[in-house]
Amino acid sequence: MISRIVMASVIGLSLTGMAMADTGPLKGPALKRTLSNKTLHLNTPLGVTMPIKFRRNGTMIGRAKPALARYTGSKRDKGVWWIKGNRVCQKWRRWLSGRSYCFSLHMRGRMVYWRRNDGRTGTGIISQ
């Protein structure tokens, strides 16, 4: 069970960012601008964050701290991300069994809330 929760947090996007007010759901171009060349620090159920770097070219790199690597299966992974409508989608090489997932993002202040297409949810912070 913890493995599924951690993996939901690993791949789910918990973002925080730029605006200080409730900006509502991020859509299309704003979603891409929010993530491009930024690092998302996912909040995990184990109390540690997991950074994911979203590169402008559509690739991403994730790093799991030792406590999380036991659940993800590896300390690092690479993948791709893209925008589909008003969602950000991603696919890791190893994490989450290499499945593709899409997420809607909503910003409130510095906190970003995400909802994955399978109903899982989470939070995080985004930085440069």
Secondary structure, 3 states (H helix, E strand, C coil): CHHHHHHHHHHCCCCCCCCCCEEEECCHHHHHHHHCCEEEEEECCCCCEEEEEECCCCEEEEECCHHHHHHHCCCEEEEEEEEECCEEEEEECCHHHHCEEEEEEEEECCEEEEEECCCCEEEEEEEC
